[in-house]
Amino acid sequence: MAKKPTKPRAVALESTERRKATKRDTPATTPVTTHPTSKFTDGDRVSHPMFGDGTVTAVNGNTLTISFAESVVKQIIDGYVNRK
């Protein structure tokens, strides 16, 4: 059985090194994501159509963590609640 011809090792390494150098030379561009800020702050009283009245306990961008009656805690986007 005849062996298949292979590339010389030096050529294979050279092309790999060239690829690595090219990847290193290009600047890494990561998209900048900005989180919208909420008009609510910790301690604000809010009202939700389904869960009723609650208190904001944390704000992360436009996501509110709200504590409702009977120890129910939900994370809700601020557009779905009204200030009380």
C-alpha positions as CSV (number, residue, x, y, z in Angstrom):
1,M,0.0,0.0,0.0
2,A,1.4,3.4,-1.0
3,K,1.6,6.2,1.5
4,K,0.0,9.5,0.6
5,P,2.4,12.4,0.1
6,T,2.3,14.9,2.9
7,K,3.3,18.5,3.2
8,P,6.8,19.2,4.5
9,R,6.5,19.9,8.2
10,A,8.2,23.3,7.9
11,V,5.6,24.5,5.5
12,A,2.7,23.4,7.8
13,L,4.3,25.1,10.8
14,E,4.9,28.3,8.8
15,S,1.3,28.6,7.7
16,T,0.1,27.9,11.3
17,E,2.5,30.7,12.6
18,R,1.2,33.1,9.9
19,R,-2.4,32.4,11.0
20,K,-1.6,32.9,14.6
21,A,0.2,36.2,13.9
22,T,-2.7,37.4,11.8
23,K,-5.2,36.7,14.6
24,R,-3.0,38.4,17.2
25,D,-2.5,41.5,15.0
26,T,-6.2,42.2,14.5
27,P,-7.7,44.1,17.4
28,A,-10.4,42.4,19.4
29,T,-13.6,44.3,19.0
30,T,-16.3,43.5,21.6
31,P,-19.6,45.2,21.2
32,V,-20.2,47.7,24.0
33,T,-23.5,47.0,25.7
34,T,-25.0,49.6,27.9
35,H,-27.7,48.7,30.3
36,P,-30.5,51.2,30.4
37,T,-31.0,52.8,33.8
38,S,-34.3,52.6,35.6
39,K,-36.2,55.5,37.0
40,F,-36.8,53.3,40.1
41,T,-34.5,52.9,43.1
42,D,-34.4,50.6,46.1
43,G,-37.2,51.1,48.5
44,D,-39.7,52.5,45.9
45,R,-43.3,51.3,46.3
46,V,-44.7,49.9,43.0
47,S,-47.8,48.3,41.7
48,H,-48.1,45.4,39.2
49,P,-51.3,44.4,37.5
50,M,-50.9,40.7,38.4
51,F,-48.9,40.7,41.6
52,G,-50.3,43.8,43.3
53,D,-48.3,46.2,45.5
54,G,-44.7,45.6,46.2
55,T,-41.3,47.2,47.2
56,V,-38.3,47.4,45.0
57,T,-35.4,45.6,46.7
58,A,-32.8,45.8,43.9
59,V,-32.2,47.5,40.5
60,N,-30.1,46.0,37.8
61,G,-30.3,48.1,34.6
62,N,-34.0,48.2,33.9
63,T,-34.7,44.9,35.7
64,L,-36.3,45.3,39.2
65,T,-36.3,42.8,42.0
66,I,-39.6,43.4,43.8
67,S,-40.8,41.9,47.0
68,F,-44.6,41.4,47.0
69,A,-47.0,40.2,49.7
70,E,-46.6,36.7,51.2
71,S,-42.8,36.6,50.6
72,V,-43.2,36.5,46.8
73,V,-40.1,38.0,45.1
74,K,-40.1,38.6,41.3
75,Q,-37.7,40.1,38.8
76,I,-39.7,42.4,36.5
77,I,-38.7,44.9,33.8
78,D,-39.5,48.4,35.0
79,G,-41.9,49.1,32.1
80,Y,-44.4,46.6,33.6
81,V,-44.9,48.4,37.0
82,N,-46.2,51.7,38.1
83,R,-44.9,53.9,40.9
84,K,-47.2,53.9,43.9
